[in-house]
Amino acid sequence: MSNTKGKYRWYICFLLFAATTINYIDRQIFGLLKPELEQVFNWTETDYSRIVMAFTACYALGLGFYSRVIDRIGTKLGYMLSVTVWSIAAMLHAAAKTTLGFGFMRALLGIGESGNYPAAVKTVAEWFPKRERSFAIGIVDSGSNIGACVGPILIPFLLAVFGWKAAFIITGSLGFLWLIAWRFSYHAPAKHPKLSASELEYIRQDKEEVEDDTNEEKVSWKKLLSQRQTWAFIAGKFFTDPIWFFFLFWLPSYFSSTFKLDFREPNLPLVLIYSGTMIGSIGGGYLSTWLIKKGWPVYKARKLALFIAAICVMPILITRFTDNIWIVVGLLSLSVAANQAWSANIFSIVPDMFPKKVVATVVGIGGMAGAIGSVLFPIMVGYILDYYKASGNIVLGYNILFIICGLSFLIAWTVIHFLVPKMKRAQL
């Protein structure tokens, strides 16, 4: 970084970070309000899981839509479309009066929010060279953790003072403030009036990517799905995205049912856990960046970072052996932080292996796979938790789910390793 003139790319990175923060505040509020909404609408665990499924199913469909749209109309307009839709949907939750109504609003929110990561990763690919991408993506992805940290403090306050409807309206309106900043700040690097020539040259230092970007030939989904590199990313998302959704939507309920926490008050355990995710995003992203600067090949740096993250998720398996809330918080903090370290690096392998013109599309394909997994997993979650709640031992249900969470990342890493041992660039 010190060898470049100009740091405007980091301001763009900050805007992506801010969008992701808002994205996750709007997404997580539902999980934080779950104990309140269960009483208001008399939901079972299965009812709640079906609403989560409505979100994730439409999130998957939205990824297929946005991935193509963003590659065609560009990141500026594509991002604006996504944020507008999800902000309106988030505010409309306040108008829902039935379980079906909540399911519809969550579905609309899923369609809108699905554009965030295809747009963000493509923007990073356009604005950063390989050596800085995982760190930049780690910063962007840490926005999900800031949102998750702010939520347990902000949402109980809004609930207690204004009620659950106002909580949806206030948090949903944040996206419109971001839209103003994005509208007047963002242009493509080659056309940006505030970007110096030396910084533009630094951004374009990866020569093979410059050659790929000059090829205007359109690439079909069929062609992308014939590449092992695409399936490596699909595996990395399918096996791990459901775990992050589980952490996001069910951890508040886990602490409420297991440790009797009152979610009308700020909750330190969740704040600590989600604070750890921010360290995981930035630290995990910086790890492969640091290795590359030390002379490691890009693929080895990414593979090692992913493997370390997969191993560090596994302490969640130990939670079954303790009923001390602070030991559980420590174990979950490490596991959730490792989840985010994985996320920072799994997104980075897409621009490593594909030209920029298809980055959003590949991210969308992999995101769809992750969302499909996130649709299927809540079916299992709802069934297991309802079964063990009926038998009076819901904690055992959570322990079973934690075992699945702990092993999924290692399975994903193994599949990636055998599909793309050296993560060679796709020949399109």
Summary of the structure (lengths in Angstrom):
residues: 428
radius of gyration: 20.7
end to end distance: 31.5
largest distance: 66.7
contacts: 1620
relative contact order: 0.16
helix: 83%
strand: 0%
